[in-house]
């Protein structure tokens, strides 16, 4: 593995030296590939345009990220920015100098890459959804072929950029991003075939959230009792990150877990809330949907700007869970209900 890791470090050094002027683009690619973008941007748009695709996005993202966490704990993957300081591979020689950036110092294990896995899964869902829409609209065969090549080509380009960005940032080795991309497509394909996700009851959302959380926490506690600390990477991040403020608590495994579980439970609450579907069914016009999208995106940006201090871990995790749940309630229930009430009020005023 050391030889494989050394090749990855050489690639990172090459990327940092050759493509330094594209640092902003690589940073943007890593940011967009984060599932945060799916929850706060892609989901509100798809929810009001094609609800089944929006549901697939959330289920694929949450289950995929949960699987990513489990695989990371099982595989014990290293990260370039700390491996290069601890390895004996270079002996008495000088280890390569890797630059670090504000998004380099991830605190979890490195394999497989969560960004590559999430981007592959999310884009697979969106591309297949767009192609399905084209089929429903009876797109001419030649045009459909061009659309198919274009969309899959775009996904490949985005995925390549995400993988390069993770290597450039010294956050992952190349084999980790490749493994993440392949696993992401696999998860998206498997989960998308499950029909029950489109009609899951509130009870199923609750029990799924509880089950995934219990499995993860139980797995951690059992291994901890056996003397295996699954949070071993946090110490490495704090030791080898060049700036302490770049080690973010929200990148820890349990913060990621609770964000995803809050997202899943929030979706269930939104879909089965009495505030949700009635207003949207009555106001199914294009203008109403566009209004829901715009207002939802605006409110989610405000919510995203709300940050809290990681002073107390339990409070931090609780607030992360709650914020993620609210982020799904906004576009699914609160905004459609509010706009529906406003539109209904205006119609009554006109009839007076």
N, C-alpha and C positions, 0 to 999 in steps of 0.2 A: 504493500500500500504506500510506503514511503516514496517509491519511485513514481507511482501514479500521482501522488500529492506534489512531488517536485515538478512534474510536467505541468500541473495546474498552476503552480506558483510562477513558473516560467511564462505561461500564457498570460497570467495577470500582469506580470511585469511588462510584457510586450504590449499588451493593450494599453496600460497606463502610460507607456512611453510614446506609443505611436498615435493613439487617439485621445491625447490629453485635451485637445480642443473640443472634444465631444462630451466632456464631463457633464455638462448640463443636460444633454440628451439622455445619457445613461442614468442620471439621477431621476429624470422624469420617467423613464421606462420602468425603473424599480418602483417608483411611487404609484404609477398607474397600474402596475401589475399587482399591487397589494389588494387584498380583498376588500379593504376599506373603500376603494373606488367602486367596487361592485355594489356594496351595500348603500352607499351614499349617492351614487350617480346612475349606474346602469339599471339597478332594480326599479327606482321610481319611474324611469322612462318606460321600461318594458311592462311594468305592472299595469299602466294605463293604456298601453297599446296592444299587448298580447299577454294576458295573465298567465297562461300555462308556461310560457317561456320564463316569466319572472319567477314563478314557483320553482322551475327547474334550476334557475340560477342560484337561488338560495339553498335548495337541498344539495345541489352539487358542490357548492362552495363550502357549506358547513360540514357535510360528511367527508369531503375531500380534505379539508383542513384538519378535521379530527383524525383521519387516517394518517395524515402527514405528521401530526404530533406523535402518534403511536409508533410510526416507523422511525422517527428521529430518536425516540427513546430506546428502541430496539437495536438500531444500527450504530448508535454512538458515533455519528459522523463528526469529523473535525472541521474547523474553518481555517482558511488560509491565514487570516490576520493573526491568529495565535499559534497555529501549527509551525509557522516559519521561525518562531522564537523558541519553541520547545523541542523541536526535532533534533536528533543526533545525525541526521542524514548527511549534513554538510561537514561533519567532523570538525577539524580545526580551521576549515575554510570559513569565509564570510557568507552568511546567509543573504539571500536576495532582499533588497529593501522594497517593501510594499507600502504604498501610500494608503492612508485610511481617510474615510470621509464620514460625515455625520450619520449616514445610514449603513456604515460598515459593521458596527459593533452589535450585531444580533446576539442575543444571549442564549438561544437554544442550540441544540446540536445541528450539524449542517446537512445531513443527508436523510431524505431528498430535499431539494430546494422548494420551500413553500411558495415563493414568488413564481417560479417556473411552473410548478404544479397548478397553482391557482389560475395563472394566466391561461395555461393550456385548457383547463377545464371550462373556464368562463367563455373564452373565445370559441371553443368547440360548440358550446350551447348556443351562442349567438349566431354563429355561421350556419349551423344546421337549422336554426329557426328561420333565418332569412331565406334559405334555400327552400324550406317548406312553404313559406309564404309565396315565393315565386312559383312553386308547383301548383298551389291552390289558385293562383291568379292565371294559370294556364300560360305561363311565359313561353314564347316560341323556343323550340329546341336549341337553335343556334345561340340565341341571346342567353338562354339558361346555361349553356355550356360556357360562354364567356363569363357569366356571373359566377358560376361555380369555380372556374379557374381563378378569377379575380379575388373572390372571398377567401378561398383556401390559401392563395398566394399571400394575401394580406395577413392572414393568421400566422403563416409561416414566418413572414417578415417581422411581425410583432414578437413572436416567440423567440426568434433569433436575437432580436434587440434586447429582450428581457434577459435571455441567457448570457449574452455578452456583458450586459450591465452588472449582473451579479458576480461574474468573474472579474470585471474591471474594478468593482468596489471591494474586492478581496473578501467578500462575504461567503463565497462558495467556490468549490473546485468544479471543473467542467463536468466530471462524471456525475456530480450531484444535481446539476441543472438538467442534464440529459435525463437522468432517472426521474426527476420531478416532472418534466414535460410528458414523458411517456405515461407515468402514473396518472397525471391529470386527465389526459385523454381517455384512459381506461376507466377512471372513476366517472367521468361525464357520460360515457357511453353506457355503462352499467346502470347508473342511477336514472338516466333519462328513459330507460325502458320500463321503469317501475311506475305503473299507472296509479297506484294508491297515493302518491305524493300530491296529485292534483285534487284529491277529495278527502284528504286526511282530516279527521275530527280533531277538536281541541284536546280531547283526551290523548290522542295519538301524538300530538305535538308535545304535550306535557310529559308523557311517559318516554318518548324518544329523548327529550332533553335530559330527563332524570337518568335514563339508562346510560347515555353516552358520558355524562358527568360521573356517574358512579363507577363505570368501568375504568375511566382514566384515573380518578382519585384512588380507587382500590388497587389498581396496578402500581401506582406510585407508592402507596403505603406498604404493600406486600414486599416490593423490592427494597424499600427503605428498611423494613424489618430484617431483611436478609443482608443488610449492610451495603446495598447498592444505592447511591445517591443519584437520582435522575436529574437533579439540578446542578450537576458538576460543572456545567458549562458557564454558569453565572460567574463563578470565581475567575474563570479564565478570561471572560469578557472584561471584568473589572480590572484584572491584572495587566492585560496587554492592549487595551484600548488607549490610544494616545491622549484622549481627553475624556475625563470622567463623565461629563455631561452628555457624551454620545452614547452612553450605556442607558438605554431606556427601559424602564420597568414594563412598559406595555408590550415589549417584545419577548417577555418571558413566557414559558409554556402555559402556565396557569392563566395568565392574562389573556392569551390567545384563546384558550379553551372557554373561558367565561364570556368573552366577547361573542364567540360563535354560538354558545348556548343561549345567550341573551337574544341574539339575532333570530334564532329558530323559534324560541318561545314568543318573541315579539311578533313574528309572522303569524303564528297560530292565534295569538290574541287579536291581532288586527283583522284577520280573515273571519274570525268567529265573533267579533264584537258587534253588538247591535248598532254601532255607529257606522259600520263598514259598507255593506253592499247595497243597502236600500237606496241611499242617495245616488250612488253611481248607476244603478239600474234605471232610475228615473231620469237621469241626466247623462245619457249615453252619447251625446253629440260630440263631434270632433272638438268643438270649442271648449266644452266642459273638460274633456280629457286633457287638452292642451293646457288649460288653466290649472288642472290638478298637477300636471308635470312641473310647470313653472313654479307654482307655489311650494310644492314639495321640495324641489331642489333648493329653493331659497331658504326654506326653514331648516333643511338638513345642513346647509352651510353654516347657519347660525348655531345649530346644535353641535356641529363639528368644531366650532370655535370655542366651545366650552371645555376647558381643561381643568384638571384637579391635581392637587399635589399628591405624590406617591408616598407621603409620610407614613401612614398606617396601611399596611398591606391589605388587611381585611376590608377597610373602608374603600381603598382603591379598587379592589376586585369587585366589591358590591356596586360601586358607582359605574365601573366599566360594563358590568352586566346590565344595569338599568339603562344606561345610555344607549347600548346596542338594541335593547328591546324597544325603546322609544323611537329609535331611528327607523324601525320597521312599522311602528304604529302610525307614524306621521303620514306616509303616502297611502297606506292601506285603509285607514279608518278616519283619522282626524281631518285631513284635508278634504277628502270627498264629502264627508258629512258637513263640514263648514261651508264649502262652496255650494253644496246642494241646498242648504238652509238659506244661503244668501239668494240664490237663484229663485227658490220657491217664494221668498219674501218679495222679490221684485215682481214676480208674476201676479202675486196677490194685490200689490199696489196698483198694477196696471188695470186689474179687473175692477178696482173700486171706482 
